[in-house]
Amino acid sequence: MTSKDRESIEGTKRAAVEVLLHNSKGPFDNLPRTAGWGYPEPYTRDLLIAVFGIAVTPNPELLETVRNLLLVLAENQSEKGHIPSLVHDRNDRGASDTTPLFLIAVAIFRKVSGETGFLDDSLKKAMLWMEYQSPTDSYLTGQLPTSDWRDEQWVLGYGLFVNTLVYTYLRLLKQDARAGKLHMEMERFNLSPVHTGQLDRVQEGIFDPPGPYYALWFYKIYKSERFDLLGNSLAILSGVPNLARAGKIIDWIERENTRMLGSGDLCIDLAPNFFPFIEPGDIEWRSRYEQFNRPGNYHNGGIWPFISGFYIAALIAAKRYDLAESNLLELTNLLKKARNKELEFGFNEWYKAQDGQPMGQDWQTWSASSYLYAAKCVELRSTPFFDDFRWK
């Protein structure tokens, strides 16, 4: 990495902190806002995911926003332990990822603050709630469609992303026996020898079965074996695959990136959040996708900086340091693009895969925060919080 590259990264880190400080107080009970202008609401999942980047940034003002955020969430926690989808609205419920994210954020805050008993009662209630989310009364967590961060995409039954969150909080909170049993059940995310229901995609050369990565979701005989970058990145970070398999997953991602760059499905060397894209006529296509989720857009293959940040961290976990640096530089350049042309840095919500144009909201909180986390991982050649338990 050149000195010019380092200067660019440092400048982007300073800009990311500026975004987080700008967004730290919004119009709803003085809680943080989700984006600089477009999303004034305090969306729980976005703000809890942002805790990773804030926790590695030595800024006491931002850390205090995390404390207040967690306290308000605990006040609005349901009697049975569920965490709301909007921080300030205890009646806005139904998300599958807010409660495990709350448990992760509390564990991280305890570590960085030294307050080992912080929100102990709320934590216990949340853990009990999560135990009741298994349809088979075992260890895998179930969910309804559009209930995780993909609010415009169906993930049915056992989703990879949510279950990697569960595995992560169990390990962070030293619930190792339960984590071990969940780990065994997560073997069912492995791909089958033939991609059921997707033979047409295989024959077109989109991918070659079986792949080394984990399926997007499964339930009983049903499974979506399309690729979920966030779920697989978190799986690597938390140590679900061993180091050798993590390397095979990464090799596969990079091969697919090269293929998509050649086909025109991708214009920059950063992996889309999801692929192969769901096309009109595919069995997984839904009519609503025509408006919100076209191929290469939004959840159906957009480039999400917050997910790119976790992939960079996963590269560090897998000891792919050069590749992590090159991805960080690609992300650094991408984050300068903004819908508001007066902004020096966009930190946009998501970018269209085929042309790299910013399509979401500028100054998105989790885009700025995940950049800070990724940059710290590259700097340290380690992954804070995950290093405490991965492959141990």
N, C-alpha and C positions, 0 to 999 in steps of 0.2 A: 504494500500500500504506500503510495507516495505521500509526501508532505501536503500536497494540494488536496489529496483525498481526505487526509486527516482533518485539514482545515474545514473542508466541506461538511464532514460529519459533525465536527464540533459546532459549526454554525447552525446546523439543523437541530442538534440537541438543544442549543439555546432557544431556538425558535419553538421547539416542542414544549419546553418549560413555560415559555410565554403563553402558548395556547392553553396549557393546563391551568395556569394562574388566571387567565382571562375567563376560563370556563368554570372556575372554582365556586363562583357564586352566581346563581340564576334567580329567576323570578318566583320560583316555587319554594317557599319556606327557606330561602337563602341557601338551598342545596345546589350542588354542582349541576351544570347544564351538560347535555350530551354532545352538543356541537355549538360552535361560536355564535351562530345565528339561526340556523334552520331548525334545530331541536333544542328548545329551551327547557324541555322536560327532563327530570332526573330519571332516565331509564336505568333500572337496577343492573341488568346484565352488563351494559356498556361501562358503567361506573365501577363495577366490581372487577371486570377484566382490566380496567385501567390501574388497579391497585398494583399489578406486577411492576409497571414502569415507575409509578410514584414511589414504591418501596425501595427502589435502587437509586433514587434521586435524592440527594441530601438537601431537601427543602422542607423545613419544619412547617411552613404554612400549608403545603400540599399534604403532608402527613396528617395535619390536624383536620383537613377536610375528610380524610379517610376515617378518622376517629368519629367525627360527627355523622358521616354517612352510615357507618355501622351501627351507631347508637340509634339513629332514627329508624333504620331497618328493623332493629330489635324491638323498638316500640311498636312497629306496625306488623310484626310477625303474627301470624294467626295463632289461635289457641292451640292448634295441633302442630305448629312448628313451621308452616310454609312461609316463605319470604315473598313479598309482593313484587309485581313487575314494574311498578312505579314506586320509587322510594317513599314518597309522601302519601300514597293512596293505599291504605290497607285493604280496600275492596277490589283493587285491580290485581286479580290472581289468575293462575292457570299456566304459568311458565314452568317448564321442566328443569331449567338450568339455573334459575335464580338462587334456589336453596343450596345446591352444591357449590355455587360460586361464593355465596355468603360464607360457607364453612371454610373454603380456601382463603378468602380474604381475611377472615378472623385469625386463622392460623398464621398468615403472613404478618399481619399487624402485631400479633403477639410476639413474633420473632424480632421484628425491627424495633418495637417499643420496649421490649422487656417485660410487658405486663402479661404474665403467664396465665392469669385468671380472668382476663378481659372477656366479658359477656359469656361467662361460663354457662349460666342457665339457658340463655338463648341458643348457645351452641348445642347443648344436650337436646333441646327440643327439636332443633333442626335435624340433628342426626337421627332422632327417632322418626321424624317425618319421612326422611329418606329411606329408612328401613321398610316403611309401609308402601313404598313406590314400586315394589317388585310384584308383577302380576302372578308369579309362581311362588311368592313368599320365600325367595332364595336371595340372590345377591345382585343379579342384573337389574338395573333400573329401567322401567318402561316409561313411555311417553306417548302423547297424542301428536298428530301431525301439526306442524307450524307452532309448536309450543317451545322450541328452543330458539336459538338466535336466528334461525332461518324461518322468519315469520311469513315467507312467501314460497315455502318449499316443503313438500311432504317428507317427513322422517317418521316412520311408523314403527311402534314396538320398541325394540332395543336399539337406540342410537349410539353410534361410536362416540361422538363428542360428549354427550352427557355421561356416559359410563367412564370415559377417561377422566372427567371431572370428579366423579365419585371415587375412582381409584386414587386420584391425586389427594383429595382431602383425607381419605383414610390413611394414606401414608404420612401426610403432613402431621396428622393428629395421632400418629403412632397406633392406629388401629390395624396392626399388621396381620392379625389372624383373619379378620374379615377381608382385608385387602387381598390376602393370598387366595381366599376362596373365590373372590370376584375375579381375580386374575385367571384362575382356571376356567371359569365360565366364559370369560372373554375370548377363549379360543374359538368360540363359535362365530366370531367376526372374521375368521380366516376364509379366504375365497375357496369356492368349490372347484373341482377340476374342470367343470364346464360352467360358464356364466349363464345360469338359468334365465331364460327369457331375453337374453341379449346376444343370441347367436348371430343375429344380423350385424351387430356392432363388431363382433369378433371377426366375422368374415370380411367386413370392410377394412380390416387392419387397424381399427381404433386401438385395440390392445390385444395382447396374446395371453390367454389363460394358461395356468393360473398365475395371478400376480402375487407379489410378496406383501402387498399392503393389506389393510383391514377394510372390510366392507363398510359402507355408509350406515346401513341398518339391517336388522333381520327380525323376523318374528315367525315362529313355527316353520312352515315350509317356504315362507316368503323372504326375499332378501334383495337389497339393492347393492350391486357390486361396483357401482361407480365410485370414483375416488374423491374422498373428503380430505382436503389438505389440513384443515384445522384439527380434525379428529386424529389423523395420523401423526401430525406434528406433536400434539399433546401426548399421544401414545409413546412416541420416542422419548420425549422429555421426561415422562414419568416412569419409563423403563418397562413398559408392557412387552415390547420385543427386546430380545437381547441385542448386543452391539452388532453382531454379524447381520442379523435380519434388518436392523435399523439401516445399516449401510446398503442393503439390497433395496429397501424401500426408496431410499434417496437416489440410488442409481436409476431406478425405474422412473421416478419423478423427472429427473434430468433428461432421460431419453425421451419421455413424453413431451417435455418442454421443447426439445429440439424438433420433434416431429410437428408440433403445433406451430412453431415458428416457420417451418417450411411450408405448412399448408395454409398459412394466413389466419389461423384461428387465434394466434397470439402474436403480438407485435413487439413485446419487450421480454427480456429473459427473467421474468418473475412468474412463478406458477399461479394459474387461476385457482380460485378457492375450491373448484369442483369441476371434474371432467370425467369422461366425455360429456359435452353439453347435451342436455335433453333437447331434442329437436321435435318440431311439430310432426305428429304421426307416431312418435315413439310411445311405447306403452305407458311410460311415466309422465307423458305430457298432459297438462291440464289446461283447460281453456283460459283460465286466469293468467297463465304464464305469458300469453300473447301480449298482455298489457304490461306486466311487471317483471317477467323473468325470461325474456328472449335469450337465445343462445349467446353466451359470452357476456351476459348482463347480470347484475345483481347477484342473487344466490346461484344462478345457473351459469357460473363460470366467470364472474367478474373478478378483478384483482382487488383484494381487500388488504390495505396496508397493515391492519392489526393482525391479520392472519400471516402475512409475509413476515412480520416480526417474530411470531412463534415458530415459523419454519426456520428462520435464521438461528433461533435459539436451539432448535432441534438439530441443525447442522453442527453447532458447537457440541451438543451432547454426543453426537456421533463422531466427533473429532475430525470433521470435515472443515477445517479452519479456513482454507483458501476459498472454498465455495461459499462459506458464510460471509467472508469479506466481500466477495464479488456481488452477492445478493444484497448486502447492506448498501453497497455503492449504487446498485440499480434502484433500490428503494429510496435512497437519498435523492437521486435525480427525479424520481417519479413524484415525490412529495412536494416538489416545487410547483407542480401543475395545480392550478386552482380554477374554479369556475368564475370567481371574482378576479379579474385580471389585474387588479390593483394590489393583490396580495403577493408578497415575495414567496411565501410558502402556503400551499393549499391544505396539506394534511387532510386531503379529501377522504370521504367515507369509502368510496370504491371507484374503480376505473374500468372502462370497457376493455375487454381482452383484445379485441381485434384492432383497436386504434389507440389505446392508452389514454383516452380522454376522461377527465374527471366527470363523474355522473351523479355523485351524491352531494352531501353537505360539506362545505369547507370547515376547517378547524374542528374536525371530529375528535372528541376526547380520546377514544381508544386508539385512533390512528397515531396521535402524538405520543401517548403513553407506551404503546407497544414498540414504537421506534426507540424510545429511551431504553426499554428492556433489551431489545435486540442489540443496540450499540454497546450496552454494558456487558452483555454476554460475549460479544466479539472482543471487547477490550480485555476482559478477564480470562477469556478462553475457558469459561465455566458458566454454569446456568444457576444463578442464585435461586434458592429454595428447593429446586429439584435435585441439586447435587447431594442434598442431605439424605436422600433415600434411594435414588436411582441405582439399580443393579447392586443393591446391598442386601 
